[in-house]
């Protein structure tokens, strides 16, 4: 059985859970490490690890796993686990929130420094009035031309499919070099 | 559609870079309590700027700059309103001999530059970019290179917090952007900036450059921050270390989450806390770009090409 892993990452509220929910064949599994006592509840921010997991059966012998992982620095250690067998990743950006661009930059910088791999950026929430366009997101994040910045409404299955397909094409392009 | 945000989250130099590279035309309005500025752009060039002025007229600008007297301004305006209705005020002033054409350009240029440089000290303030809005009808516009504006503006930055956004650690290594010579043509550098510029080799980190130039680490960071903001150089790579105890803890968390106690300092930084000095930093790489994909990732892809084709087919059918 081939298990292929793709990671969906991005800043808080960038749409990771919705993205996976839209495309996954199974009910998305969302995990959260619950605070167990008063002290940890008080420090809830430091004691919660939220992950989303979805799956697409490709064939009897191939399954695609989708992991939605927080991008904050405190979850750096998760990359150690997720990067095993990972082919590429989707970085989601909340196009309506320029205040999250800085965090997105840190996420991209982190995984590039940790283990560079193919990725695409999806400018989510394009259906909202104040969304920055993909080209503007590209400039704001200073992404090179080779990186695809794709429009996205994470509730729209066709657009989610498009993002995953574009990532797969980028992965193939790497393979063909 | 207007682009809106706050300078706290997306700095002025970031926005100027976006305008420059996006060849945008329009008006950027910056606002904070009791303070407002408007910058006008034409195809990515800064062409006009004004701050806290309800009067955009050229005559008032030249009067404020001490280039003409109030009487000269009033007379020129009178002529424009009575006998020379189709003539720009600037031309009337030149024909009257009150000021030269070059004098007008210098005064306007100075106003634009000083206005925008002052704005670099704003650490927060709402901004709104309205595409295709033109400068006031009578204003004299002068296209200015954004790279120079950024370099000069950054010279006036004196806080670590903004610089750390791009340069979180002295281990950062920078390299020249794709066409540094082309981009550097229009930029004026100070002697110290040249000293740093000449030391950039894609191998030495910032700490080494500071040692080699005998400049302070802050000065080197500020200078390199300016280069980055102006698009002259790019962050090449900084090492990311994951401590063995963190790796062990990660594994334990996956295997037995409740048994792992939280570690002090593993939390979200407090609001406004600068990035960790040991935090990660690196390039935003393209697949197969100059810095390349890691051998592990490339190897995984090679092995699984057939699988990838099947996934593509499967996703197309969803």
Interface residues (C-beta under 8 A of the other chain):
Chain A: X2 X4 X23 X33 X36 X40 X43 X45 X46 X47 X49 X56 X58 X59 X62 X64 X72 X73 X74 X76 X77 X78 X80 X81 X85 X86 X87 X88 X98 X99 X100 X101 X102 X105 X106 X108 X109 X110 X112 X113 X114 X115 X116 X117 X118 X119 X129 X130 X131 X132 X133 X135 X136 X139 X140 X141 X142 X143 X144 X145 X146 X147 X157 X161 X164 X165 X168 X169 X170 X171 X172 X173 X174 X175 X177
Chain B: X1 X2 X3 X4 X5 X6 X8 X9 X10 X14 X17 X18 X21 X22 X165 X235 X237 X238 X239 X240 X242 X246 X247 X249 X250 X251 X253 X254 X257 X258 X262 X266 X267 X268 X269 X275 X276 X279 X280 X281 X282 X283 X284 X285 X286 X287 X288 X289 X291 X292 X293 X294 X296 X297 X298 X300 X301 X302 X304 X305 X307 X308 X309 X310 X311 X312 X314 X315 X316 X318
